[in-house]
């Protein structure tokens, strides 16, 4: 779970580095879940640089879902119903996060 504001802290970058290291060590990632202010990157108008593209590409290569919480996105003005979100980021509910907790043997949270 990634919670930090991508404009104010390094949680997204730290999570990416951790995920790559985990895969390199033989672990599998089930889902990367964006929550709280981290969902801002789901807005296609948000300027992110290469880090978001790297995340999306890495998720595709490794076969895990890169997802943003629908409620957190809507609270931040991101139009998710009949709206546009960044390609490569799924919009999901907290049920999918609960699914992560049930499926994965470990959950790591990156906060601000």
C-alpha positions in Angstrom: 0.0 0.0 0.0 1.3 3.4 -1.0 -0.2 6.4 0.9 2.1 9.4 0.5 1.5 12.5 -1.6 3.7 12.1 -4.7 4.4 15.8 -4.8 5.6 16.0 -1.2 7.4 12.8 -0.3 9.3 9.8 -1.7 6.9 7.0 -0.7 6.1 6.1 -4.3 9.8 6.0 -5.2 10.6 4.0 -2.1 7.8 1.5 -2.8 9.0 1.1 -6.4 12.6 0.4 -5.3 11.3 -2.0 -2.6 9.1 -3.9 -5.1 11.9 -4.3 -7.7 14.3 -5.6 -4.9 11.6 -8.0 -3.7 11.1 -9.4 -7.2 14.8 -9.7 -7.7 15.0 -11.7 -4.4 12.4 -14.1 -5.8 9.2 -12.7 -4.2 6.0 -12.2 -6.1 3.9 -9.0 -5.8 0.1 -9.6 -5.8 -1.1 -5.9 -6.1 0.3 -2.4 -5.5 -2.5 -0.4 -4.0 -2.6 3.4 -4.1 -4.4 5.0 -1.2 -4.9 8.4 0.4 -2.9 11.1 -1.5 -1.0 8.6 -3.6 -4.1 8.2 -5.8 -3.3 11.6 -7.3 -1.2 9.8 -9.9 -4.3 8.1 -11.3 -5.3 11.5 -12.7 -3.9 11.7 -16.3 -3.3 15.4 -15.8 -1.0 14.8 -12.9 2.7 15.4 -14.0 4.7 12.5 -12.8 7.7 12.0 -14.9 9.2 8.6 -15.6 8.4 7.0 -12.2 4.8 6.3 -13.0 5.6 4.9 -16.4 8.2 2.7 -14.7 5.6 1.5 -12.2 3.0 0.7 -14.9 5.6 -1.1 -17.0 6.9 -3.1 -14.0 3.4 -4.1 -13.0 2.7 -5.3 -16.5 6.0 -7.2 -16.8 5.5 -8.9 -13.4 1.7 -9.5 -13.8 0.4 -7.7 -10.8 -2.3 -5.0 -10.6 -1.3 -1.4 -10.1 -4.5 0.0 -8.5 -5.9 3.1 -7.0 -8.7 3.3 -4.4 -11.9 4.6 -6.0 -13.1 6.4 -2.8 -9.8 8.2 -2.2 -9.6 9.2 -5.9 -13.2 10.6 -5.8 -12.4 12.6 -2.6 -9.5 14.2 -4.5 -11.6 15.2 -7.5 -10.4 12.4 -9.9 -13.3 11.5 -12.1 -13.5 7.7 -12.0 -17.0 7.0 -13.0 -17.5 7.9 -16.7 -14.3 9.8 -16.4 -10.7 9.4 -17.3 -7.9 7.9 -15.3 -4.3 7.2 -16.2 -3.9 4.1 -18.5 -2.3 1.3 -16.6 -3.8 2.1 -13.2 -6.9 0.2 -12.2 -9.6 1.9 -10.1 -10.7 -0.5 -7.4 -12.5 -0.5 -4.0 -11.3 -1.4 -0.6 -12.6 -5.0 -1.2 -9.6 -5.5 -3.5 -7.3 -4.3 -0.7 -8.9 -6.8 1.6 -8.3 -9.4 -1.0 -4.6 -8.5 -0.9 -4.6 -9.0 2.8 -6.1 -12.5 2.4 -3.9 -13.5 -0.6 -0.5 -12.2 0.3 1.7 -13.5 3.1 3.0 -10.0 3.8 1.7 -6.4 3.4 4.0 -3.4 3.3 2.8 0.1 3.7 4.7 3.2 2.4 3.6 6.4 4.2 4.8 9.9 3.9 
